[in-house]
Amino acid sequence: ALSGPFEQFGNQARVGFQLGMEYYTKGTMKLIGRPVEIIVKDSQIKPAVGKQLLTEAYKDDKVDLAVGPTSSAVAMAMLPVPMEFKKVLVVEPAVSDTITGKDSNRYVFKTSRNSSHDAIGNALVLARPGVSIATVAQDYTFGHTFVEKYKKAAEAKGAKIVIEEFLPIKTVDFTASSQRIIKAMKDLKGEKYLFLNWAGKGNPLKKFHAMKLDKKYGIKLTTGGNIIPALKGYKPFAGMEGSGYYYHTNPDNKMNDWLIAEHKKRFKGMPPDFFTCGGFAAAMFVTEAIKKAGSTDTEALIAAMEGLEWMTPKGKMIMRKEDHQALQSMFHFKLKVDPDVAWAVPELVKVQAIEDLNIPLTR
């Protein structure tokens, strides 16, 4: 998605994939003795367009494999296409568990984290007996899947989900939603939270904060990690804890060090972001699989990809054979506000290891 509400995510993934390919090939852009060509297409976050472009890539461009998309709704529309053409689709950075669920197929592999990673990671941070939670999410597969997984994980830890709000992606006025949440939670005893799961524009965190839910009703705002532009809106929330996919200072490994240094060199001192890491991780998966297969033959790639363990800037990932979902760590953070940094900094509290998260099978 190089345009529309998710364009920042799509562009980060595009840059990260390019950097990952350069890193792996040491700048030669050659794999197994063959030059690599990357063709970029913009889904515009439209499922029909995404499906059409993937068909075009396999049929007309004769690509060996495809990587993307950004939106879970677009990814769901794409699922039949890899099976029709018997070509691999590596899903990055779309999140929903449903992408590798019952409607998926053996040609689809997912390097991005799924909603269960977000949900379980954040539940481990916040959920405990005596905690009441309202959730606000977007009204499509990304939001519904997250809330389903989050509710299950939070209630398993003894917390209670009191109200679930699903709103259109383009929502800019959250007044009615806040009123419903206040009505459901104002008289409850104990700790109360509003957990926000939101992608793209709209800045609901800032808008809910302006309503002073904490001061008036004891309802604290909380959310997971996000891209740096969104973290600028997290500055009022010093000390807030959550779980995130990636912040450049959280992992500690040489690959991440290279990514940070190279990204800063190319982009005016800015560090790599959430989905830059994601694109890089997808590139590492693709390159390792092609090297292992010694070919871009689809069946050889599938055999190489299933069960593959590989290194990424955020640490080790494992491509689970049973459902083609990449297992990966998450990062429990606590927000620090530094006047010299334009955004709130998610400082590492704990690495949530693959084993800690116990991500359920998606099919």
C-alpha positions in Angstrom: 0.0 0.0 0.0 2.0 3.0 -1.3 -1.0 5.3 -1.1 -3.9 5.8 1.2 -4.1 5.5 5.0 -1.5 2.7 5.2 1.0 4.3 2.8 3.6 4.8 5.6 3.4 1.0 6.4 3.8 0.0 2.8 6.7 2.3 2.1 8.5 1.2 5.2 8.1 -2.5 4.1 9.3 -1.6 0.6 12.4 0.1 1.9 13.1 -2.7 4.4 12.8 -5.4 1.8 15.3 -3.5 -0.5 17.7 -3.1 2.3 17.4 -6.8 3.3 18.2 -7.9 -0.2 21.2 -5.6 -0.3 22.4 -6.9 3.0 22.1 -10.5 2.1 23.7 -10.2 -1.3 26.4 -7.8 0.0 25.2 -5.2 -2.5 25.4 -7.4 -5.6 21.6 -8.0 -5.8 22.4 -11.5 -7.1 21.1 -14.8 -5.7 22.2 -18.3 -6.8 24.1 -16.6 -9.6 21.1 -14.8 -11.0 20.2 -11.0 -10.8 17.3 -10.0 -8.6 14.6 -7.8 -10.0 12.1 -6.2 -7.6 8.8 -5.0 -9.2 6.7 -2.8 -7.0 2.9 -2.5 -7.2 0.5 -0.4 -5.2 -2.6 -2.2 -3.9 -4.2 1.1 -2.8 -5.7 -0.9 0.1 -8.3 -2.1 -2.3 -8.9 -5.9 -2.2 -9.9 -6.2 -5.9 -6.9 -4.1 -7.0 -4.5 -6.2 -4.9 -5.9 -9.5 -6.4 -5.6 -8.1 -9.9 -2.0 -6.9 -9.4 -0.9 -10.2 -8.0 -2.5 -12.0 -10.9 -0.7 -9.6 -13.2 2.6 -10.3 -11.4 2.4 -14.0 -11.7 0.9 -14.1 -15.2 2.4 -11.2 -17.1 5.6 -10.3 -15.2 6.4 -14.0 -14.6 7.7 -13.3 -11.1 9.2 -16.2 -9.2 7.4 -15.2 -6.0 5.5 -12.3 -4.5 5.8 -10.4 -1.2 3.0 -8.3 0.4 0.4 -6.9 0.9 0.0 -4.3 3.7 -3.7 -4.7 4.4 -5.2 -7.9 5.8 -8.4 -7.4 3.8 -6.3 -7.2 0.6 -4.4 -10.3 1.7 -7.6 -12.3 2.2 -8.7 -11.4 -1.4 -5.3 -12.5 -2.7 -5.3 -16.0 -1.2 -6.8 -17.9 -4.2 -4.3 -16.4 -6.6 -1.1 -18.2 -5.5 -2.9 -21.5 -5.6 -4.2 -20.8 -9.1 -0.7 -20.0 -10.4 1.1 -22.4 -8.1 3.5 -19.7 -7.0 4.6 -18.6 -3.5 3.1 -15.5 -1.8 5.1 -14.3 1.2 2.7 -12.1 3.3 4.3 -9.0 4.9 3.3 -6.9 6.7 -0.5 -7.8 6.9 -1.3 -9.1 10.3 -4.6 -11.0 10.7 -4.5 -14.7 11.8 -7.1 -15.4 9.1 -4.5 -15.0 6.4 -3.0 -18.4 7.4 -6.4 -19.8 8.5 -8.9 -22.2 6.9 -9.1 -20.2 3.6 -5.3 -20.2 3.1 -3.3 -22.7 1.1 0.2 -24.3 0.9 1.6 -21.5 -1.4 1.1 -18.8 1.3 3.7 -18.1 3.9 3.5 -15.3 6.5 6.6 -13.6 7.9 4.7 -10.8 9.6 3.6 -11.3 13.2 -0.1 -12.1 13.5 -2.9 -10.7 15.7 -2.1 -13.4 18.3 1.4 -12.1 18.7 0.0 -8.6 19.4 -2.9 -9.8 21.5 -1.0 -12.3 23.7 2.0 -10.0 24.1 -0.2 -7.2 25.3 -2.3 -9.4 27.5 0.9 -10.7 29.2 1.7 -7.0 30.1 -1.7 -5.9 31.3 -4.2 -8.7 32.2 -4.6 -9.9 35.7 -7.5 -10.5 38.2 -9.4 -7.4 39.0 -8.6 -5.6 35.7 -11.5 -4.5 33.5 -10.8 -3.6 29.8 -12.7 -1.9 26.9 -11.3 -2.5 23.4 -11.5 -0.2 20.4 -10.6 -1.6 17.0 -11.2 -1.2 13.3 -14.2 -2.9 11.8 -12.5 -5.4 9.5 -10.6 -8.6 9.8 -7.5 -7.0 11.4 -9.6 -5.5 14.2 -11.9 -8.4 14.8 -9.2 -11.0 14.8 -7.1 -9.0 17.3 -10.0 -8.5 19.7 -11.0 -12.2 19.5 -7.4 -13.2 20.4 -6.9 -10.4 23.0 -10.1 -11.3 24.8 -9.2 -14.9 25.1 -5.7 -14.2 26.3 -6.7 -11.5 28.7 -9.5 -13.5 30.3 -7.2 -16.5 30.6 -5.1 -14.2 32.9 -8.1 -13.2 35.0 -9.0 -9.9 33.4 -12.5 -9.0 32.1 -13.4 -7.5 28.7 -16.4 -5.3 29.4 -17.2 -3.7 26.0 -15.9 -4.1 22.4 -16.1 -1.2 20.0 -15.6 -1.8 16.3 -15.3 1.4 14.2 -14.8 2.2 10.5 -11.2 2.6 9.3 -11.8 6.2 8.4 -13.4 7.2 11.8 -12.2 10.6 13.0 -14.9 11.3 15.7 -14.7 9.0 18.7 -17.2 10.8 20.9 -20.1 8.3 20.5 -17.7 5.4 21.2 -16.3 7.0 24.3 -19.8 7.6 25.6 -20.7 3.9 25.3 -17.4 3.0 27.0 -18.0 5.4 29.9 -21.5 4.1 30.4 -20.3 0.5 30.5 -17.3 1.2 32.9 -17.8 4.3 35.0 -19.3 2.4 38.0 -16.8 -0.6 37.9 -14.3 -1.0 40.8 -10.6 -1.8 40.4 -8.2 -1.1 37.5 -9.9 0.0 34.3 -8.3 0.3 30.8 -9.2 1.2 27.3 -7.1 -0.8 24.9 -6.7 0.7 21.5 -5.9 -1.5 18.4 -5.7 0.9 15.5 -3.7 1.0 12.2 -3.2 4.1 10.0 -4.6 7.6 10.4 -7.2 9.2 12.7 -5.1 9.4 15.9 -7.8 8.0 18.3 -5.2 7.9 21.1 -4.9 11.6 21.1 -8.7 12.1 20.8 -9.6 9.7 23.7 -6.9 11.4 25.8 -8.5 14.8 25.2 -11.7 13.4 26.7 -9.9 12.9 30.1 -11.3 9.4 30.7 -8.6 8.7 33.3 -9.2 11.8 35.4 -13.0 11.7 35.2 -13.7 7.9 35.3 -10.4 6.2 36.2 -10.2 4.6 32.7 -6.6 4.5 31.6 -5.6 4.4 27.9 -3.2 1.8 26.7 -2.1 0.3 23.4 0.7 -1.7 21.7 3.8 -0.5 19.9 3.5 1.5 16.7 5.5 3.3 14.0 7.6 6.4 14.9 5.1 8.9 13.4 2.4 7.5 15.7 4.8 7.4 18.7 4.8 11.2 18.5 1.2 11.0 19.8 2.3 8.8 22.7 4.2 11.6 24.5 1.4 12.3 27.0 1.6 8.7 28.1 5.0 8.4 29.9 5.2 5.2 31.9 2.5 3.4 29.8 3.4 -0.3 29.2 2.6 -2.4 26.3 4.0 -5.0 23.8 5.4 -4.2 20.4 6.7 -5.8 17.3 9.8 -3.7 16.9 11.5 -0.5 18.1 15.1 -0.2 16.8 16.7 0.0 20.3 14.9 -3.1 21.6 16.8 -6.0 19.8 20.5 -6.5 20.2 22.2 -8.2 17.2 24.6 -7.4 14.4 22.0 -7.5 11.7 19.9 -4.8 13.5 23.0 -2.7 14.1 23.7 -2.8 10.3 20.0 -1.8 9.5 20.1 1.1 12.0 23.4 2.5 10.6 22.4 2.0 7.0 19.0 3.5 7.4 20.3 6.5 9.3 22.9 7.1 6.5 20.3 7.0 3.8 17.4 8.8 5.5 18.7 11.9 7.2 19.5 10.3 10.5 16.1 8.6 11.0 16.2 5.1 12.5 14.4 2.2 10.8 10.8 1.7 11.9 8.3 -1.1 12.6 7.7 -2.2 9.1 11.2 -1.5 7.8 12.2 -4.4 10.1 9.3 -6.4 8.7 10.3 -5.9 5.0 13.9 -6.8 6.0 12.7 -9.9 7.8 10.7 -11.0 4.6 13.8 -10.4 2.5 15.9 -12.6 4.8 13.3 -15.3 4.6 13.1 -15.2 0.8 16.9 -15.2 0.4 17.5 -18.0 2.9 14.8 -20.1 1.2 16.2 -19.6 -2.3 19.7 -20.4 -1.1 18.5 -23.5 0.6 16.4 -24.6 -2.3 19.1 -23.7 -4.8 16.3 -22.7 -7.1 13.2 -20.6 -7.5 11.1 -23.7 -8.3 7.9 -23.5 -6.3 8.0 -27.0 -4.9 11.7 -26.6 -3.9 10.9 -23.3 -2.2 7.9 -24.7 -0.3 10.2 -27.6 1.0 12.8 -25.1 2.0 10.4 -22.6 3.6 8.5 -25.1 5.8 10.2 -25.2 9.2 12.9 -22.7 8.2 14.7 -20.9 11.0 16.3 -17.6 10.1 17.7 -14.4 11.5 16.1 -11.0 11.3 16.8 -7.6 12.8 14.4 -8.4 15.7 15.9 -11.8 16.3 15.3 -15.4 15.3 12.1 -16.4 13.4 10.7 -19.9 12.8 8.3 -20.6 9.9 5.9 -23.1 11.4 5.3 -26.0 9.1 1.7 -26.6 10.1 0.2 -23.2 9.2 3.0 -21.2 7.5 3.0 -18.5 10.3 6.4 -17.1 11.3 6.9 -17.5 15.1 8.8 -14.6 16.6 9.5 -12.7 19.8 7.8 -9.5 20.9 9.0 -6.7 23.2 7.4 -5.6 26.5 8.1 -1.9 26.6 7.6 1.1 29.0 7.3 4.5 27.4 9.9 7.1 28.3 9.5 10.7 27.3 12.8 12.5 26.4 12.5 16.2 25.6 15.3 15.8 23.0 13.4 13.1 21.1 10.4 14.0 19.0 8.5 10.9 20.0 7.9 8.7 23.1 10.5 6.0 23.4 9.4 2.4 24.0 12.2 1.3 26.3 12.7 -2.4 26.6 11.3 -4.1 29.8 11.5 -7.7 28.6 11.9 -9.7 25.5 8.8 -11.9 25.2 10.3 -15.0 23.7 8.6 -17.3 21.2 8.1 -19.9 24.0 6.4 -17.3 26.3 3.8 -16.3 23.7 2.6 -19.9 22.8 1.0 -18.7 19.5 -2.0 -21.0 18.6 -2.2 -22.7 15.3 -4.3 -20.8 12.8 -5.6 -23.9 11.0 
